[in-house]
Amino acid sequence: MASTPSDALILDLIEWLGEDGQSYHDAMERWRTTCPRLDVWESASSRGLIRCAFEEGRGLRVAVTAQGHALLRVARPAAVS
């Protein structure tokens, strides 16, 4: 991952989403207020690190992709259990 001002925040987003992901609403609320001027959400999505999908009984969810988990393992091995 190239070093840009939002890279650390992208890793924070991936780490926060965790293994099970979060509801779309919770994810948007948190990241809209955390970094409203940065393109963290858009960058993570366009890089294929996160995805949105509807899950039966759970609604719209945001989850980390395999590529996102791999990046987190390399960039922050202590964050991955």
C-alpha positions as CSV (number, residue, x, y, z in Angstrom):
1,M,0.0,0.0,0.0
2,A,1.5,3.3,-1.0
3,S,1.7,5.9,1.7
4,T,-1.0,8.5,1.5
5,P,-2.6,10.6,4.3
6,S,-5.6,8.2,4.4
7,D,-3.7,4.9,4.4
8,A,-3.5,4.7,8.2
9,L,-7.3,5.5,8.4
10,I,-8.0,2.8,5.8
11,L,-6.2,0.3,8.0
12,D,-8.2,1.6,11.0
13,L,-11.4,1.0,9.1
14,I,-10.5,-2.5,8.1
15,E,-9.4,-3.3,11.7
16,W,-12.6,-1.8,13.1
17,L,-14.9,-3.8,10.7
18,G,-13.3,-7.0,12.0
19,E,-14.1,-10.5,11.0
20,D,-17.8,-10.2,11.1
21,G,-18.2,-6.7,9.6
22,Q,-20.6,-4.0,10.7
23,S,-24.0,-2.8,9.7
24,Y,-23.9,-0.3,6.8
25,H,-25.6,2.3,9.1
26,D,-23.0,1.9,11.8
27,A,-20.1,2.0,9.4
28,M,-21.3,5.1,7.6
29,E,-22.0,6.9,10.9
30,R,-18.6,6.2,12.3
31,W,-16.6,7.0,9.3
32,R,-18.6,10.0,8.2
33,T,-17.9,11.7,11.6
34,T,-14.3,10.4,12.0
35,C,-12.9,11.6,8.7
36,P,-15.5,13.6,6.7
37,R,-12.8,15.3,4.5
38,L,-10.9,12.2,3.6
39,D,-11.8,9.6,1.0
40,V,-11.2,6.6,3.4
41,W,-14.4,4.8,2.6
42,E,-14.1,5.3,-1.2
43,S,-10.5,4.4,-1.3
44,A,-11.0,1.2,0.7
45,S,-13.9,0.2,-1.5
46,S,-12.2,1.1,-4.8
47,R,-9.1,-0.9,-3.8
48,G,-11.2,-3.9,-3.1
49,L,-10.5,-4.0,0.6
50,I,-14.1,-3.7,1.8
51,R,-17.5,-4.6,0.3
52,C,-21.2,-4.0,1.0
53,A,-23.7,-6.9,0.7
54,F,-27.2,-7.6,1.9
55,E,-27.3,-10.5,4.4
56,E,-30.6,-12.2,5.1
57,G,-31.8,-11.3,8.6
58,R,-29.0,-8.8,9.1
59,G,-29.6,-6.2,6.4
60,L,-26.9,-4.3,4.5
61,R,-23.5,-5.1,5.9
62,V,-20.0,-3.8,5.3
63,A,-17.3,-6.5,5.4
64,V,-13.6,-6.8,4.9
65,T,-12.6,-8.7,1.7
66,A,-9.9,-11.4,1.6
67,Q,-7.6,-8.7,0.1
68,G,-8.4,-6.4,3.0
69,H,-7.6,-9.1,5.6
70,A,-4.3,-9.9,3.8
71,L,-3.3,-6.2,3.9
72,L,-4.1,-6.0,7.6
73,R,-2.1,-9.1,8.3
74,V,0.9,-7.5,6.6
75,A,0.5,-4.0,7.9
76,R,-0.6,-4.7,11.4
77,P,0.1,-8.3,12.4
78,A,-0.7,-7.6,16.0
79,A,-4.2,-6.6,15.1
80,V,-5.0,-9.9,13.6
81,S,-5.8,-12.7,16.0
